Amino acid sequence: MNGYRDYQEMVLARAGLNNIYLISLTLVLLLSMFGAIALSVIMANRISQPLMMLLEGTRKVAEGKYDLIPEVKADDEVGELARSFNRMTEQLAQTQAELNFSQAIFDYLTAKAEYDRIVGKEN
C-alpha cells in the first residue's frame, strides 16, 4: 500500500509541476510578445522619423523654401539620403540665387535698351 500512496503523491506533484510549467511558459511567451512589439515600435519610429523629416523637406522645396532639414545622425541608407537631400537643397538654393541675379541683370539691360530706344527716337 505504501507504493500506491507514493504513486498518487507523484501524480499529484506531477500535475502541480505541469501547471507551474504551463504558467511559466505562458508568462515567458507573453513577455516575449510584448518585448517584440515594443522593439518593433521603437525601430519603426527610428526609421520613420528621418523619413518624415525628408518628406517635410520636399514639401518646403516644392514651395520654394530651401531650408536645410536637421542633420540626421544615422550612418545607414536613410542618413545618406538625408545628407544627399541637404546637398541637393543647397545646390538648388545657389542655382535659384544665380537665376534671380541673372534675371535682374536681364531686366535692367532690357529696360535700359528700351529707354535708349525711346530716348534715341525723340532726339
Legacy VTK file of the C-alpha trace (Angstrom):
# vtk DataFile Version 3.0
C-alpha trace
ASCII
DATASET POLYDATA
POINTS 123 float
0.000 0.000 0.000
2.877 2.300 0.610
3.806 2.093 -3.072
0.309 3.096 -4.186
0.344 6.164 -1.927
3.763 7.174 -3.250
2.397 6.803 -6.780
-0.580 9.046 -6.028
1.674 11.672 -4.446
3.865 11.607 -7.550
0.803 12.008 -9.801
-0.397 14.992 -7.759
3.087 16.514 -7.719
3.373 15.976 -11.460
0.069 17.771 -12.073
1.286 20.711 -9.961
4.578 20.808 -11.831
2.719 20.722 -15.140
0.630 23.706 -14.041
3.708 25.633 -12.927
5.449 24.758 -16.199
2.418 25.877 -18.234
2.108 29.160 -16.329
5.843 29.832 -16.667
5.823 29.192 -20.389
2.738 31.372 -20.838
4.383 34.255 -18.961
7.591 33.905 -20.976
5.560 33.867 -24.198
3.589 36.986 -23.210
6.712 38.855 -22.128
8.440 37.900 -25.373
5.471 39.113 -27.396
5.316 42.440 -25.544
9.076 42.835 -25.903
8.900 42.142 -29.633
6.047 44.629 -30.066
7.908 47.314 -28.083
11.095 46.725 -30.080
9.206 46.918 -33.372
7.573 50.220 -32.362
10.952 51.669 -31.364
12.563 50.524 -34.623
9.648 51.833 -36.696
9.937 55.257 -35.055
13.693 55.268 -35.553
13.263 54.591 -39.258
10.198 56.723 -39.923
11.349 59.879 -38.102
14.116 60.761 -40.616
11.792 59.866 -43.483
9.143 62.223 -42.132
11.779 64.987 -41.949
12.673 64.283 -45.587
9.010 64.450 -46.538
8.678 67.826 -44.835
11.846 68.973 -46.596
10.484 68.011 -50.024
7.312 69.964 -49.294
9.361 73.045 -48.388
11.467 72.723 -51.549
8.285 72.412 -53.616
7.139 75.717 -52.072
10.469 77.339 -52.971
11.832 77.331 -49.419
15.340 75.931 -49.422
15.802 75.474 -45.689
18.012 72.541 -44.772
16.456 69.699 -42.847
18.062 68.913 -39.486
21.134 66.704 -39.766
20.333 63.019 -39.419
22.900 61.273 -37.240
22.352 57.837 -38.766
25.082 56.113 -40.769
22.644 53.987 -42.740
20.885 54.492 -46.053
18.331 56.886 -44.578
21.094 59.092 -43.161
22.870 59.121 -46.518
19.599 60.023 -48.220
19.105 62.947 -45.816
22.656 64.217 -46.406
22.173 63.944 -50.181
18.889 65.828 -49.877
20.632 68.636 -47.971
23.366 68.870 -50.635
20.708 68.977 -53.359
18.813 71.689 -51.473
21.968 73.792 -51.116
22.652 73.454 -54.846
19.061 74.391 -55.678
19.259 77.470 -53.446
22.521 78.549 -55.092
21.117 77.967 -58.583
17.956 79.909 -57.708
20.045 82.830 -56.406
22.137 82.843 -59.594
18.974 82.708 -61.701
17.453 85.615 -59.788
20.664 87.621 -60.258
20.722 86.850 -63.993
17.052 87.794 -64.273
17.740 91.133 -62.540
20.601 91.865 -64.965
18.420 90.893 -67.922
15.571 93.118 -66.704
17.971 96.021 -66.223
19.508 95.620 -69.683
16.084 95.240 -71.297
14.796 98.369 -69.560
17.954 100.273 -70.497
17.674 99.203 -74.142
14.008 100.244 -74.193
14.905 103.579 -72.589
17.731 104.124 -75.080
15.377 103.264 -77.957
12.716 105.698 -76.752
15.165 108.489 -75.946
17.095 107.836 -79.159
13.914 108.251 -81.279
12.996 111.537 -79.589
16.373 113.129 -80.309
LINES 1 124
123 0 1 2 3 4 5 6 7 8 9 10 11 12 13 14 15 16 17 18 19 20 21 22 23 24 25 26 27 28 29 30 31 32 33 34 35 36 37 38 39 40 41 42 43 44 45 46 47 48 49 50 51 52 53 54 55 56 57 58 59 60 61 62 63 64 65 66 67 68 69 70 71 72 73 74 75 76 77 78 79 80 81 82 83 84 85 86 87 88 89 90 91 92 93 94 95 96 97 98 99 100 101 102 103 104 105 106 107 108 109 110 111 112 113 114 115 116 117 118 119 120 121 122
